[in-house]
Amino acid sequence: MNPSSRIPGHLFLHAPGPTHVPDEVVHAMSRQPMDMADRRLDLTIAACEKGLRRLLHTEAADIFLYAANGHGAWEAVIVNLVEPGQSVLVPGTGHFSEAWALQTQAMGGQVVRTPWTEGLPIDADAVQAALRADTDRSIVAVFAVHTDTASGITSDIAALRTAIDAVGHPALLVVDVVASLGVTPFAMDALGVNVVLGASQKGLMCPPGLGFAAADRRAMAVCERNSSPRFYWDWRMRLSDLSYRKFCGTPPQTLLMGLEAALGLIFQEGVEQVVRRHRLMASMVHAAIARWSEAGALDFFGTQAGSRSDSVTAITVAAGIDPEALRTVARERFQVAIAGGLGPLSGRVFRIGHLGDINAPMILGCLAGVEAAMRVQNIPFGAGAIQDAVACLARG
Ligand SMILES: *Cc1c(COP(=O)(O)O)cnc(C)c1O
């Protein structure tokens, strides 16, 4: 295919990020930039902060927005909370916990890891044991990934809070909600989460380029004491009403207009309905995979049905099947973009994203396109998967 030729119709973007951007967000982003003293800019920034607070279910956390991706938000959290030489505990969830751990080490932090068992969520008992073993209380924070996008598995954040409290450990609880916010219920204050970080291009339905962190009072106190040299990311410098200081320079206006619109869509639909819709989309995908798996060549990567995420599902392939070739056929011939395996799962899984601005016919189109690609690739799969997904939809 000539990459510059137009492909007719809707292209099915089923990566777990970036995700499909709603027309309302595209339109909001098509406005001209504003003069920095324009009141409308302040109103947009305030709406983004207020909307994120509402979506995170936090009353008082400070919101820090960055012209950055999720890795930028990781950097912000690390440099504001962890001095070189200090320790954090990173519970294993797979590719993303490990990437965050490596970034922390690159910035001078020490990392204590709990092991990850493939197919499973965070082991809260292992977290509790690691914190108990930290008798001099040198661990500053627990860095936990809520939904690991590489494994498609969601971990129980409440169980982590319980584990930390059971030992009476003072470590902050920091949660990466990049892939779960706007999909899976999350209540920062009720969960006792001290810091949250996220990015624009997954459940928040915006293009990539905006990262954010939310920090509570305890986290801000740690930030105040932290002597790490920093400037752009520094939360202290960003506690200002002046947008030029709030963003350490010119705000990313266009992305902020998009985020304001996207948050508006989420609240218009209703957060509970957004959660229900994602549940239904995930159950359709899961029904299809269960049927496909009957032929023995495919299986769920997540071994516990209850921890498979509502954002993305990872599917393992039998030896001899090349998931990258499947992806290429799905994308090039059937206009369905799915994701491959990351890190230790590369070449072993493909992934179907089902988050963001998505509805049932989009899921059915995606599943049918993947099935067509499996047929082309001679991958054996159980028959009736699409009917099962439709039955799931009809049940509601
Ligand atoms: C995508 C993702 C990231 C990284 O975000 P980028 O915007 O790609 O830097 C971090 N954590 C999780 C859980 C993710 O899904």
The ligand as a Tripos MOL2 file, in Angstrom:
@<TRIPOS>MOLECULE
LIG
   15    15     1     0     0
SMALL
NO_CHARGES

@<TRIPOS>ATOM
      1 C1          1.5510    4.7780   28.0920 C.3       1 LIG1
      2 C2          1.9620    4.6030   29.5110 C.ar      1 LIG1
      3 C3          3.0500    5.2910   30.0730 C.ar      1 LIG1
      4 C4          3.9680    6.1280   29.2650 C.3       1 LIG1
      5 O1          3.3300    7.1990   28.6610 O.3       1 LIG1
      6 P1          4.0240    7.9410   27.4180 P.3       1 LIG1
      7 O2          3.0420    9.0310   27.1470 O.co2     1 LIG1
      8 O3          4.1440    6.9510   26.3280 O.co2     1 LIG1
      9 O4          5.3390    8.4460   27.8760 O.co2     1 LIG1
     10 C5          3.2900    5.1360   31.4090 C.ar      1 LIG1
     11 N1          2.5440    4.3230   32.1640 N.ar      1 LIG1
     12 C6          1.5080    3.6230   31.6540 C.ar      1 LIG1
     13 C7          0.7160    2.7180   32.5360 C.3       1 LIG1
     14 C8          1.1960    3.7310   30.3110 C.ar      1 LIG1
     15 O5          0.1640    3.0380   29.7990 O.3       1 LIG1
@<TRIPOS>BOND
     1     1     2 1
     2     2     3 ar
     3     2    14 ar
     4     3     4 1
     5     3    10 ar
     6     4     5 1
     7     5     6 1
     8     6     7 2
     9     6     8 1
    10     6     9 1
    11    10    11 ar
    12    11    12 ar
    13    12    13 1
    14    12    14 ar
    15    14    15 1
@<TRIPOS>SUBSTRUCTURE
     1 LIG1         1 GROUP 0 **** ****
